[in-house]
């Protein structure tokens, strides 16, 4: 008798309906993966840096970097170590809005290496009155209590157009 009851339940389609509802309900609002969430947070750091730069706000731009002596910035043959030294380099190299121009980050590729580490490859461009320097960068970011921050920045500039 029990077998007959189970057979009727299965053949009625009720079980199939319940399974379909459960499956659709579970897939209607998929949970966001930790990697996707981290990618968005990392992209937000770079977007905030770009906005700060374009306001002429070096202090705001520097919030994207880890505020430690271990922060590293490499450009050309020059290695700059420590948040304050990186900050001072930016201040010297870009003393005013004309020198800063308008910054555009593009072609971003974010790869999470671990729960607290990621690498970003991208392109940068400055639009200024007399030139448009541009190049590529590789960033290593660490997840800190303050969020994702740049620990290592290796930036290269393309040769000026002739």
Order of alpha helices (4+ residues) and beta strands (2+ residues): alpha-alpha-alpha-alpha-beta-beta-alpha-alpha-beta-beta-beta-beta
